Amino acid sequence: MNNWAVPAFDDVSVGDVVAQLSYEVTRQDLVRYAGASGDLNPIHFNDAFAHSVGLDGVIAHGMHTMGRAMAVAEQWLGDQRAVVDIQTRFARPIPVPALASAVVEVTVTVGARDEELRRVRLDITVISGGVKVLAKAQMVAQLA
């Protein structure tokens, strides 16, 4: 056992939805993320450039999407030190319109339990525009 403020292993079962969040992404969010991360690729802020490389328009940073999705699971955990591993694959981009926002829906479900280590695998579903934008988004966490 640890003394972190994390959920108890015995209180969760496979299939439990432990967190859900819907949030919006705007062009302003992308500019802020580009400045903070140093990812200044113009596909994230310049429509003309995005079109020139075959995109329909500006898209959200993949790492921004992953970070916000993982943060939903981390918030449920209550302590980032409980995170053992994270992984994902970027499946689809999130188009971000110039004068509106993209809506992103995150659902965190207990996908597996490791009785010996008292760990859970959290399966994180991330959908925008009706399509799954992250594939195999998972977090392994140590529970109390």
Order of alpha helices (4+ residues) and beta strands (2+ residues): beta-alpha-alpha-alpha-beta-beta-beta-beta-beta
